[in-house]
């Protein structure tokens, strides 16, 4: 009898932990990413609030550079309220070589975070990046601005995947940088 209680308790705790952590296995990524087309500069259109971008007021960009050895350099840049720019340099590595849609990014070794490409424009004109716990989400564009109808469509898609898109922060891109 006590073995059954233990098993029921264990299963309940496991189910609770999975529910708290998020729907990790259900997050859908794009079928294929051509990384040679993906690299370059991206402008942040919006993001879920996060602690590491708290000081960013506007003009947020991410630039990816593919090196000859296959490593990807990441440079994130933003303007703070003071007018100064903040830059974070990191690296990315491909986790899912079949699709190239799942990467890990590190700005502080040995810590890596998930970088999953959830949606991508047919001409690589926009990208939506998130992670399986649904704590982080970014909508990116090759230009500093995005068509409002497309933006709303992307928000709807991400809400359907379980992201809280109601708290997205719109990023001001007053001038191209």
Secondary structure, DSSP 8 states (H G I E B T S, - for coil): -HHHHHHHHHHHHHHHHHHHH--GGG----S---HHHH-EEEEEEEE---GGGTTEEEEEEEEEEE-TTS-EEEEEEEEETTS-EEEEEEEEEES-TTTS-EEEEEEETTEEEEEEEEEE-TTSSEEEEE-TTSS-EEEEESSS---HHHHHHHHHHHHHTT--GGG-EE-B--S--
